Amino acid sequence: MSTYPSLPPQDLVTMPRGVPYIVGNEAAERFSFYGMKTILVVFMTQYLMNAAGQCSFFSEAQARENLAWFTASAYFFPVIGAIIADAFLGKYLTIMILSWVYCLGHLALALMDLPPAALQATFEPQTWLLIGLLLIAIGSGGIKPCVSAHVGDQFGRGNKHLLSKVFGWFYFSINFGSFFSTLLTPWLLKWHGPAWAFGVPGVLMLLATVVFWMGRHSFVHVRPRGLAFIRETFTGPGLRTILKLVPVYLFISVFWSLYDQTGGAWVLQAAKMDRTFLGIEWLESQVQAINPLLILAFIPLFSYLIYPAISRVFPLTPVRRISLGLFITVAAFGLSGLIESWIDQGLTPNIKWQLLAYVVITAAEVMVSITGLEFSYTQAPPQMKSFVMSLFLLTVSVGNVFTAIVNNAIQVPSRMDPVVAAISEARRPDGVLDGSGFESALRGRSLAFEAQDQSWKVVVPGERAEDALALEVGRRGEMGEVSTSADAALADARGRVEDDWRASGGSDAVRVLPTTPKGEAILEGIADPWGGPIRYRLVSGDAYLVASDGPDRTRLTADDLRSMVSLSLPAGEPQTKGPPDWRATHVPCAADAAPVGITVATFAASTAVGGGEMLEGADYYWFFTAVMAVAAILFVFVAMVYRPRDFIQGDDHQPEPSLADREAMIGRLDDR
């Protein structure tokens, strides 16, 4: 590496020749990352199985939490990657090494689709999922600050005026790759399964690594500074730079807490909407493709039209752009809350409404993320470019940690959790329960049981006889329906709701489930065995919930008895386009395996104990909207007092060019 230049030529006024390799690498790498991330929530809630071939889905709150923790990890490792690059290995070598770690992560995810016999000889799919996500977080996170700082390192004083454009094209490449991956990987998952859906992005990551290696002779390779980097970063001016940026970065973190939920909460919301657009019915995770497509249009629109127009009446500094972006984010998430409130009322809004929310939040992304990327690079002294870029990426991590904590806190536990723990403890590698081990685990948790021919009847005791819960557990750990003393009251409630639905219209096509207030009135007078009311909540146009507060008579606790009911109407024309849905033959309890070809309306009920969410329906979206509104208002004061100072590579090696020199450089650029 010593044969490579360590500083850019200061008299070059055109685009550095290494930039196309970096931008090409970024496009392929982003295809890989966003392709995998796009389908993650859908995979966890609809496809994930254990080694025995049984469904092992996460709840919506668990999937949102897991996605947030993964995203937080992927944007935490940039700090470590930046220290390794700036202090020890340099950016180029760090990117090359961690790219291979990245590729191994995609391989681990693809291995979740191994046959059960192979999985039983290696790891459970959930273990492969954890390994794969960890390797991708290390690889992707470690190279993030290095790549964005590496592109800035190619510029000197002569062509620094091109930095804004190159960071715009850098972001263009990110969204170019993510647009196509967001369309392709959901299709691969639906029709060909996890091996293809996670494997193809892995191949693109391998391609990204090769493209980057091909440009090695065209790059400026800024050499690592060793321990001097540590001294310069965490003392004196370096430390002052970090402390100066912290208030700005904390508020940007709130933006990422909301924005990254477009891959979680918004995907789950899209699944409950009419996704017909432009004559095509889109998959719920494909809707995200609108974001990179909008970015491609918004970058030139904002750079050459909107920003100059606003600056004529209100000079737009970088922090002012960010401030405006935070307020726009409030509007975007407020619109998603409005959509969810319509769903809560039993309506099925068209996906156009969510596409409008994407338009708004993408505008916010341009003002916060792209501005923040350029702002971070220019505010960093030359010797700590990668580290400051990693701190900007750490804002994504902090925001997603907040999202993960919220989603963990709102999950209601279940009295069935000890049974689930006993099953997990006693399951053999082949997926079959070890009978003696299971019975020992049940005794250790003070759970009564009765062994039967092909199952166990397990009883979870309560303070009184009517508080007990019973269920059957199969030899492979299958949990049957829960039996409770409130079953009769819940069945009575379901019957009343069904009767009201049948009386609500002249045909199945126009009948509607009662709204939440109407349903509560319908169930008035029905009491559970503990004297509490039976509650009703409309979940969507084809699902509702009836629930008892349980023996503790307190809502949203582990004692709640919740009966979720799904309505299936007579099927229309069968789907004939595309290959057979992968889940139809591989996922035994997938949603798509629900009744097909039915000729009469059917109601399917499933009773659970606890396990709800404290922020249900639109309340979840309104909570985050309120958090963003408070942050946007407070950031106004930060924008008022912040005083920027720009640094460019080469500042510590030669003086700032004079005005005459700069005009001469621009003249040479015009001549070309």
C-alpha positions, 0 to 999 in steps of 0.5 A, a space after each residue: 500500500 506504500 506505493 499508493 498516494 496518501 493525499 489527493 492532488 490539490 490542483 485537480 479540479 475534475 472528478 477523481 478517477 477512483 470514484 466510479 469504483 467506490 460508487 459501483 461498489 456501494 450500489 452492489 453492497 446496498 443491493 445486498 444489505 437492503 435486499 436482506 433487510 427488506 424481507 426480514 420482518 416478513 420472514 420472521 413473521 411468516 416463514 421461520 421454522 425450527 429444525 423439526 420443520 414446525 412453524 416458529 414465527 415471531 409476533 409482530 412486536 418481537 419482529 419489530 424489536 429484532 429488526 431494530 436490534 439488528 439495525 442498531 448493531 449494523 450501525 454500532 459497528 461503524 465505530 469499531 470499523 472506523 477506529 480499526 481503519 484510521 488507527 491500524 489498517 487503513 480504510 481500503 484494507 478494512 473494507 476488503 477484510 470485513 467484506 468477506 465477513 459480510 459474505 459469510 453472513 449472507 451464507 449463514 442466512 441462506 443455510 436456514 433453508 437447509 433440509 431438516 436432517 441437515 439442520 438437526 446436524 448443525 444449528 436451529 434456523 433461529 441460530 443460523 439467523 442470529 449468526 448471519 445477522 451478527 456477521 452482516 452487522 459486523 461486516 456491513 457496519 464495519 465498512 460503512 464509515 470507511 466507504 463514505 469517508 474513502 470517497 471524500 478522501 479522493 478530493 483535495 482543495 481543487 475539486 472540493 466544490 464537487 463534494 456535494 455532487 459526489 455525495 449526492 451520486 453516492 447516495 444515488 448509488 445506494 438507492 439505485 441498488 436498494 430499489 432493485 433489491 427491494 423489488 426482487 428479494 420479496 419475489 424470491 422469498 415468496 416463490 423460491 424461499 429463503 435460500 434464494 432470497 438471502 443467497 442472491 444478495 450474498 452473491 451481489 455482496 461478493 460482486 461488490 467486493 470484486 468491484 472495489 478490489 478492481 479500483 485499488 490502483 485508482 484510489 488515494 489510500 490515506 494511511 492509518 495514524 496508529 496511536 496518534 489517531 487515538 490521542 488526536 481523536 479523544 483529546 484536544 480539538 478532536 474531543 471538542 469536535 465530538 462534543 460539539 456534534 453530540 447534540 446534533 446527533 442525538 436529535 438525528 437519532 430520533 429521526 432514524 427511530 422513525 425512519 427505519 420503521 418503514 422496514 418494520 411497522 410500515 411493512 406490517 401495516 401494508 399487509 393489512 391494506 389493499 396493495 393494488 397499484 398501477 394494476 399490480 398487487 404488490 407484496 407488502 415488503 415490495 412497497 418499500 421500493 418507492 423510497 429509493 425510487 423517490 430518492 433518485 428523483 429528489 436528489 436533483 430536485 432538492 439540490 438544484 431547485 428546492 434548496 436554492 428557492 428556499 435559500 433566497 428567502 431563508 438561507 439554508 445552512 446544513 443544520 437548518 436543512 436537518 431541522 426542517 427534515 425533522 418536522 417533515 418526519 412528524 407529518 410522515 409518521 402522523 399520516 401512517 398513524 391516520 392510516 392505522 386508525 382507518 384499519 382499526 375502524 375495519 377499513 381497508 385503505 389503498 396502498 396509495 396512502 402509504 405511498 404518500 407517507 413514503 413521499 413525505 418521509 423521503 423528503 425528510 430523509 433527503 434533508 436529514 440523511 444526505 445533509 448529515 452525511 456531507 455535514 459530518 465529513 466536512 466537520 471532521 478534522 482530516 485525521 478523524 474523517 472515518 471516526 466522525 462518519 461512524 459517529 453519524 452512523 451511530 445515530 442510526 444505532 441509537 435511534 433503533 435501540 430506542 425502537 427496540 426498547 419500546 417494542 420490548 417494553 410494550 410486549 405483554 408476557 404470558 402465563 404460557 411462557 413456562 410451558 414454552 420454556 420447558 418445551 425448548 429445554 427438553 427438545 432434542 436435536 431431531 425436534 422430538 421432545 425428550 419425554 423424561 426431560 420435558 416432564 422434569 422441566 414441567 415439575 421444576 416449574 411447578 406445572 401439573 401434567 398428565 402423560 397421554 399416548 401421543 401428547 401431554 395435558 399440561 395444567 398451569 395452576 392459578 390461585 383458585 381452581 377457575 384460574 387454571 389453564 390447560 392445553 395439550 403438548 404434542 410429542 414434537 412440542 406442538 401446543 394445542 388450544 388453551 382451555 380456560 374457565 372463560 371459554 364459554 363467555 368468549 364463545 358467547 361473545 364470538 357468537 354475538 359478533 358473528 350474528 351481527 356480521 351476518 345481519 349487517 348486509 344482504 351478502 357476504 361482499 357487503 357485510 362488515 364487522 362491527 366497529 370497536 364501540 359497536 362491538 363493545 355495546 354488543 357484548 355488554 352484559 357478558 361477564 367472565 368467571 371473575 366478574 369482569 367484562 368481555 372486551 372487543 376490538 376491531 383489528 382490521 376489516 377481516 379480524 377482531 379480538 374478544 378478550 377477558 382481563 383474566 383472574 387478576 381483572 387487569 387489562 394487558 397482563 399475563 393473565 389476559 385471555 385473548 381470542 383472535 378471530 379471522 374472517 375468510 370469505 368465499 375465494 374469488 378467482 384462483 391465482 395463476 401467475 407465477 410459480 407455486 408459493 413456496 410456503 404452500 409446500 414448505 411452511 405447514 402453518 403459513 397464513 397462505 395455508 388457510 382455507 382455499 376454495 371455500 364456498 361460505 364465510 368462515 370464522 377461525 378463532 385462536 385463543 391465547 393467554 397474555 402476549 398482547 401489546 400495550 400500544 395497540 393499533 394506531 396508538 403505536 404510531 401516535 406514540 412515535 409521532 409525538 416523540 418526533 414532534 418534541 424532538 423537532 421543536 427542541 432541535 430548533 434551539 440547537 440549529 440556532 446556536 451551532 457554529 460550523 467549521 469545515 475541514 477538507 483533506 489536505 488542510 493540514 498539509 498546505 494553506 487554503 487556496 486564495 480567491 484568485 487560485 479558486 477562480 483559476 481552478 473553476 476556469 480550468 473546469 469550465 474549459 473542460 
